[in-house]
Amino acid sequence: MRKKDCFYLGKIAKKFSFKGEVLVFLDTDEPEMYEDLESMFVEFNGQLVPFFIENASIHRTKFLRVLFEDMSSEEDADRIIGCEVYLPLSMLPKLEGDKFYFHEIIGFEVQDQRLGFIGNITAVNDSNAQTLFEIEYNGIQILVPMIDEFIIKLDRENKTIHLNTPDGLVDLYIN
């Protein structure tokens, strides 16, 4: 499985027991959706490796307590602590309306209500306190905060997102 065909689910945070159980921190608003998984991909030495789940349960709201098959000791668990876990994109629930996954809108055309076409989305930057659309327009990178009030419409069929940005925000980049 290639990483580009998967989505980030979380990270193996720590050991839970001396029998090889681990706690996986789930980076999701709905951790209960992932309680009945049969397997997950663990990024191990730069490769996504399938790990089959023997037993799993929610632990303290954001953690999944997992016992993987063929892992029965603390030493086994130590090898994967800190590793990121992934699932295939096909396991993401479909979103409707103006809700979207970040990977889904890469390449979408951006239409601003006031300015018209302002470029295409090249990435979503969520590494700061404010998530940003990264938009490229004629070789210029435009950063627009991903704020619900700015998003007018998401048109999946035409791969377009319509925004209503405040006066001056985009103008800083293109004028």
C-alpha angles and dihedrals in degrees: 000000000000121000092233088062092055141064127227110255101174146283136285098248107181149329118282104189143004088253095074099268117147137192115235114202106223115215094207141098091228109047092163088071089071101047095098100049119143094201145349136199116252118200101231121171091345094308131101106238122188113238117191118219121230095179136357138174138166113265121193096341101283101045132078114209105216137186110192122206113263093019112110108145144055089249090058090050093046090062093064103035108125094020119133120237128216141186130201115272088239089072093063112104114244114258124212137198116010095339115107145165116245094239091051096065099048106123094020116142114243119221117188116207092228104029103032118216111019100168143275129301109252098173146344115238111208097159094101134058089266118051112226137202108228106212127183119212119174092330093314122115114224119195117205122179112244097237122158091227090059094053112085101167141351113212108192094176093059095030092237134134119200117212136184104207122184119260111277100017099099092025088069089068104038103038 
